[in-house]
Amino acid sequence: MAKKTPLMEQYKVIKAQYQDAILFFRLGDFYEMFYEDAITTSRELELTLTGKNAGDGEKAPMCGVPFHAAEIYVYRLIQKGYKVAICEQLEDPKVSKGLVKRGVVRIITPGTILYENSIADKSNNYLIYVYESSRNLAVTMADVSTGECWWGLWDKKKERSDFFDMLSVYSPSEAILEVSDDFYNVLENFTGTSLGGCLLSRYADIDNTISIPNEIMELDCVEVVHAYQGLSGYLKEVMKTAVSSFYTVMPLRQDCTLTLSEECLRNLEITRNMRDGGRKGTLLDVLDYTHTAMGARLLKRWLERPLTDVNQIILRQDGIQELVSHTTEMTVLEELLSQIFDFERILTRIETNTTSPKDLLALKASLKILPTIKERLQGASSIILKNVNKNIHVHGTIYELLDRSMNENGTGNIKDGRYIKEGYNAELDELRSVKKNSQQWIANMELSEKEKTGITKLKIGFNNVFGYYFEIPHSNKIPIPDYYIRKQTLVNAERYVTPELKEFEIKALSAKEKTEALELKIYQEIKAQIRPDIPAMQRTARALASLDCLVSLARAAATDRYVRPSIIGGQHGTISIKDGRHPMVEKANKSRIFVPNDTELNHISQELLIITGPNMAGKSTYMRQVAVLVIMAQIGSFIPAGEAVFSPVDKIFTRVGATDDIATGQSTFMVEMNEVSRILRGATKNSLILLDEIGRGTSTYDGMSIARAVVEYIDKHIHAYTLFATHYHELSTMALHSESIKNYTVSVKERGKDIIFLRRIVPGSADRSYGIHVARLAGLPADLLVRAEQILEGLEANDGKNAKDGAIPIQEDTPMNLFNSSIITELANVDVMSMTPIEAMDMLFRLSNEAKEGR
């Protein structure tokens, strides 16, 4: 076997330990990649692929990147789904003998990347650990960049869909799995189709020596403890540092928060739009007037997890009300918050030793603002603002340390030096003086040599190869002194050294190296002094984030004319909205007047609204509007309405839109039925359900049968607040048989064959669907529309008989009151509550088909 060079032998040994990562191997001023890593990296980053002698004639593929610019290259690889192992020189090449000792100092993964510009400021970057036991799925999830951690526990049979909802809502960038092969395959398929870009890894090396936070120990749940130890052990392995305790450990599932499914967040466009998954046009985009990255991240979490506790909602409302009532103070707070850097993440970088001097300057600038913020909050009357003020500390000791030590006029970059302030360390000042005086010494020596030799074009230069030298151009006619020693010949000049210049060089370079080493040592000592105060400063950061969110919601209320809704508890719940407006639609169409609408839902007389009317008239917008206003109210926000009263809902379900699920081979109708089934299983009396056009994906009578049965099931067994939009205007007869069902329609104005949508939701029902009118608005060919009208006239005239003149025939034996005959007769004798929703659907299909066949 060919013998490798010592360097390549060293590389092979280290690479063998990190087969699943691309190894960045430090060689001087570059990180080099070899063999397969080089081929992969050159392809992914479009780098030039070269080769290096590996021994015995073998040439190893090689590519590299400058070490000082490595962050951008690492980030690009992480974005493409790779892990990167950073292998550094562990010895100073100048003093080490033989091969420099090297080792991996950190593994960078999507969930552990901490580079300042590599993770979105306004979003969390989640890393999740999933542990599958015989019964449960235990999860710990962390944002390493902020020091926060969450835990959760799901019954893997009964709550499996809720677990996948959690994954969709939080969209972790990396998942560490300790699960069975079968469940790993399920997760792999799910992340590939629903998350995209989430890196999956298997890990089961539990470190029992890791201390468990009290919040986890008090749960008395072995599975959650196991998941926490697994997460902490993984972080310890990849980050190569002693794992510190997470400063915040919270439950993912809380009784006082509203459960929002991934479908709900998507359909309502709460934090991501349906167009490209971005923020533009979302509720988050409308409400986000935050001035700090910390506040922006927290506001997103508030929207993903609204409150259900009446008192907590009112506390937020009181804080927002106080800010709205004192706009001058609010403006001052906004100006102060805009000067706060993202020191929540800066503190994590300090702790993991990945920070730069400019981070400490940013921390200092942020701490400087805190006393003024506390002063402005001193007179607050609302409980929530008082608590915020109580939890903001000024951290005077740390500020004074940074003020004394960090040089604001420096570049903030380690390689440039001069980031420690003069006067902080006497030894450093002395070395800098030597370095500064040496520059003057050089200037004096150059002048002296010119006078002594008569060579006026002589100048002193420096490079890393030869050190200091005298450079004399060839055009010089004056003899070179004997004590000048030739060092290098150039095209246009000669370079020389003298004993005196070499002696100075030794002193000067020694001072430079000592200055750099001492300055770095002092910098590390400053960070060491900060670390004990990090937990307290993280608490301050969270309090500032809360303040920023409250100010943001207050600014949205003041800017967009929002009102404070009343939040009430009790058994007789209600959703009552007067002149409600859709916040995103209103914001996107400022040039148009938004037509407001009322909504009344309660458990006394009006639980379920059947909404009929043509397409494009505003049914879907109206339904979404109600749900969006509920979410706004339950995060404590004011809402776009004349007035409103809400009882908090426990869940929101949305069946809106029609799409295939190609990845799993499900048709539009099957997707619809699965979602309806899930709604019927999970909804309670205190839930809000939005159902849009149930039954469109199958035949008319099948669809109508299912739609009616779903309405009856919700009305008789669930009693949830429900908005049911449909083209089956025949369903409006259901209001005659139930006190809780009411009919509403979208008003339209007809002018001949044209219609105008008035966008008003009014009591009553539509007697037709206006489909041809909408087709005319869409610009379909005139002869096609004429033919469509002829077919419609034939259908309506024959009402079930074979149509004349080419009209589509209708089966004679399928009466429109089918619901009140065979289906309802059999349903009356069935214990529907003992059936699953899917079993009920199957039964409905069978009954519908039997009815059409005359059986």
Salt bridges, closest charged atoms under 4 A:
ASP20 OD2 - LYS83 NZ 3.31
ASP37 OD2 - LYS15 NZ 2.89
GLU44 OE2 - ARG43 NH2 3.70
GLU44 OE1 - LYS80 NZ 3.61
GLU58 OE1 - LYS4 NZ 2.30
GLU88 OE1 - ARG26 NH1 2.80
GLU116 OE1 - LYS358 NZ 3.40
GLU132 OE2 - LYS156 NZ 3.04
ASP143 OD2 - ARG345 NH2 3.77
GLU148 OE2 - ARG301 NH2 2.99
ASP155 OD2 - ARG135 NE 3.86
GLU159 OE2 - ARG253 NH2 3.09
ASP162 OD2 - ARG253 NH2 3.90
ASP165 OD2 - ARG678 NH2 1.87
GLU178 OE1 - HIS226 NE2 2.93
ASP181 OD1 - ARG202 NH1 2.94
ASP207 OD2 - LYS236 NZ 3.43
GLU262 OE1 - ARG266 NH1 2.82
GLU263 OE1 - ARG678 NH1 3.36
ASP288 OD2 - LYS122 NZ 3.73
ASP288 OD2 - ARG279 NH2 2.47
GLU304 OE2 - LYS300 NZ 2.67
ASP318 OD1 - ARG564 NH2 2.69
GLU329 OE2 - ARG376 NH1 2.78
GLU334 OE1 - ARG555 NH2 2.82
ASP342 OD2 - ARG297 NH1 2.92
GLU344 OE1 - ARG297 NH2 2.74
ASP359 OD1 - ARG349 NH2 2.99
ASP403 OD1 - LYS364 NZ 3.01
GLU408 OE2 - LYS364 NZ 2.43
ASP416 OD1 - LYS415 NZ 3.88
GLU422 OE2 - ARG418 NH2 2.78
GLU446 OE2 - LYS450 NZ 3.67
GLU449 OE2 - LYS452 NZ 3.44
GLU471 OE1 - ARG495 NE 2.84
GLU494 OE1 - ARG486 NE 3.17
GLU505 OE2 - LYS502 NZ 3.13
GLU513 OE2 - LYS94 NZ 3.39
GLU516 OE2 - LYS512 NZ 2.88
GLU519 OE2 - ARG432 NH2 2.81
ASP560 OD1 - LYS587 NZ 3.03
GLU586 OE2 - ARG561 NH2 3.70
GLU586 OE2 - ARG581 NE 2.49
ASP598 OD2 - LYS578 NZ 3.55
GLU607 OE2 - HIS603 ND1 2.99
GLU607 OE1 - HIS719 ND1 3.17
GLU672 OE1 - ARG655 NH1 3.66
GLU675 OE1 - ARG655 NE 2.67
GLU693 OE2 - LYS619 NZ 3.81
GLU693 OE2 - HIS727 NE2 3.62
ASP702 OD1 - LYS852 NZ 3.52
GLU712 OE2 - ARG708 NE 3.31
GLU730 OE2 - HIS729 NE2 3.68
GLU750 OE2 - ARG768 NH2 2.54
GLU750 OE1 - HIS773 NE2 3.94
GLU789 OE1 - LYS753 NZ 3.34
GLU789 OE2 - ARG776 NH2 2.82
GLU826 OE2 - ARG846 NH2 3.06
GLU850 OE2 - ARG846 NH1 3.31
GLU853 OE1 - ARG855 NH2 2.40
